[in-house]
Amino acid sequence: MWLYREFFLRDYDVGAGPYYSDVLLYAICAMGALAKGEPTMIPISEIFAFQAESLVYTSLDQPNLPLMQALILLGYRYIGHGKASRGWLFCGMAFRLAHEMGLHLDPNNWGGPPEPHIEQEISRRAYWAAFNADKHLSLYFGRPPALYPHESDVRNAIRIPYPEGWQGLLETYLAQDVSATAYEDGIALAGSFIYRVELMKIAHNMITEVFENRRHNADGSILAATSHRIHVSLT
C-alpha cells in the first residue's frame, strides 16, 4: 500500500511525474523478478537492485516520495536475502525521510494550498505503510522503532477512485480486454489496511512498554497491568 500503482503507471507512461522515478522502477523490477519464483531470475533481481541502489545515493540530496518507497522495497529485499544490516539501514533511511517530507503530519494540516484528494490519500498511505514496516522490522530484529504514534496526526486510509485514463493504462501495461474494476482498490482493501495499522499500533506498545523495559527496579504490578492492557487490546 505504500505504492499507488495507478499513478505510478500514469507518470511512467509520460516519463515523468511526482510518483515515478528510475530508482523506484528498478526497485520494483528487483522485487518483481523474485515474484516469478524461478531461480534463474535471482541474478536478474540482483542487477535491478544494484542499479536501484546506485541511484539511491545520487537522489538523497533531493528526497521525494518515490525515493522513500524504493528504500523500503530495497530494504525488505535485502533483509529477505540475508543482508540484514543493509536492509535495516535502507528502511531506516526511509523512515527518516517520512519525517523529512512531513508525511507524519496529515496533509490537511500542511500550510499552503490544499492538495487534491487523491494526492492527500497517497501521502497518508505512504506514511502508514512506513509505520507498518517499522513495526515489522522492530519485532523481527528486536530493535527500537523509529516512528511513534504520538508524533503523527495522519488520518486513516480510504478508498481511492481510479484516475482518468486508467482503462488505457490497464490495457497497455497489465492486461488486455479487462474491466477497469478488475483490480479494484475497494473498501475491503482499505479496511484491511486500516486494521493492520491498528494492529501495528498495539505492536508498538508491546515493543516500547514491555520489550524495551529493561529497568531492574520496574514495579511488577505496573508491568503486569501494562501487559494485561495490551492483551485486552489484542483480544
N, C-alpha and C positions, 0 to 999 in steps of 0.2 A: 504493500500500500504506500510505500514511500516514493514510488514512481507511478505517475499518472500516464499510462501508455498512450492514451488518445492524443494528448498534447505533445508528448514526445514525438510521435509519428507525424503530427501536423508540422512541427518545426523541422523534423528530419526531412520531410518532403520538400521543403523550400530551402533547406540547407543552413538555416539559422533561426534563432529564436531563444527565448529565455528558458525553455525546457529541454533544449538539446545542446550537447557538446560532444566533441570527439572522445573525450575521456569517458563520458558516460556510455557512449556507443560501444567502446572497446570493453568496458566493464560488463555490459550486458552480454556481449558476444562471448566473453570469457565464461560467464555462468551458463549461457545458452548451449555452448559446446558440451559442457558437462551434463546438461539435461538430456542429451541423447543417450547417455548411458553406455557409450561404446568406448572401449579402451583406446582406440585409435584417435579419439577426439581429445584425449588428455593433453598431448603435446600442442594441439591447436589452441586449447584453452590457455596453456602457458604462454603462447605467443601473444594472444589478445591481452592477457593480464599484464605481461611485461610492457606492452605498448601503452596500456592504460596507466600503469604506474609511472612510466617515464613522463607522461603528460600531466600527472598529478603535481609533480614538483614545479612545473612551469606555470601552474594555474593558481598556486597558493596566494600570490600577491593580489589576485582579483577573485576571491571566492564567490561562488554562486550556488544555487540550488542543485544543478546537475553535478557539480563537484562533490557536494556533500553526499548525494545519492550514490555516486561512483565509489566514494570512500567506504561506504557501508557495504556495498556489494563486494568490493575487493577484500574488505576485512573479513567478511563471512567466508569468502572463497579461501583465503589463506589459512584461516583457522581450521576449515574443513580438510585442508591438505597438510596439516601438521606444522604449519608456520605460525604458531600461536602468537609469538611476540610481534611479528609484523602485522598480523590481523588485529591484535589488540591496539596497536599503535594507530592503524588506519581508522578503526572505528572511533578511537578516542579523538582523533582529529575531526571526524565528522560531528561528534557531539559538541566539540568546542565551536565549530562553525555554526551549529544550530543557534548558539547564543550570539555569536558574532553577527549573524544575519537577523537577529531579533525574532527567530521563529518561536521562542518561548513566550512571546507576547502575542496575544490574539490580534490578527490583522485589523479588527475593528478598533483597536486602541492605538494603532500607529498614527503618527502625525502625517499631515499632507492629504492629498486627495484619496478617497477610498478606492481600493482595488475592486475589479469586477468580482462577482460572486464566485465564479469557478476558481479564479486565481487565489482568492482567500481560502477556499476549501483545500486546494492543493498544498498551500503553506501549512495549514493545520495538519493535514495527513502526514506531511513530511516530518513535522515535529513529533507527532505521536508515534510514528514508525521508528524514529530515532530513539524515543523514550523506551519503546518496547525492546529494541535491540540492546539498549544499555542494560536493562534488567536481565535479559537472556545471558549476556556476557558476564555480568556480575555474579550471577548464580553459577555459571559454568566454571569461571576461574576462581571464585571465592574472593573477589576484589571489590573495593568500594565503587558505588555507582557514580556517574558524572552528572546526571540530570535529576533534579529533585522536584517533586510535585509542587511544593510551596513556592518555587521560583517561577512558575508559569501560570498563565491565566487563559490557556488555549481552550477553546470550546470543543465539544465532541464533533466527530466526523459526521457528515451527512452524505446522501447520495448525490453524485454529480451527473447532470444530464449530458448526453453526448454532444460534442461540438458540431457546429455546422460543417458539412462536408465529410462527416465520418464514414458514410457509406462508401465514398470513393477511396478513402484511406484503407478501409477494411478490405475492399476487393483488391487493392494494389499490393498490400503488404501482408495480409493474413489469410484470406480465403475468398474464393470466387463464389458467386451465386449463393450468398448467405445473408440472412436478415441482419439489419443494423443492430438489433437487440439480441443477437445470438450470444454475445459476450457481455450481457447486461451487467452494468455496475449498479446492482439492485440494492433494495433495502436490506436484504439478508446479509450481503457483503459488508455494508456499512455497519449494520448492527453487530455482526460478529467482531468487527474491528473495535467497536466501542467497548465491548465486554472484554476483549483481550487487553485493552488499555486498563480497564478497571482491575483485571487480574494482576497486571504488572504493577499497579499502584500498591496492591496488597503485598506482592513480592518485594517491592521497595521497602515497605515497613518491616518485613521479615529480615531483610538484609541489614537495615540501619538500626533497628531496635532490638533485634535478637542476636543475629550472627556477628554483628560488629561490636557488641557489648562485651568487652574483654576486661572490664573492671573486676578486680578480685573482691572488692568490697561492695559490689552491687547488691541491693536489697532483694532477697529471694522472692518476697511477696510481690514486689513491683514487676520483676521479671515474669513471674507466674501470671500476673494479671495481663501483662502485655501479650504473652503467648496465647492466653485464652481469648483476648480480643481479636488477635489475628486469626485464630482458629474459627471464631464465630464469623468473621468476615469471609473466610474461605468457604465455610458452610453455606 
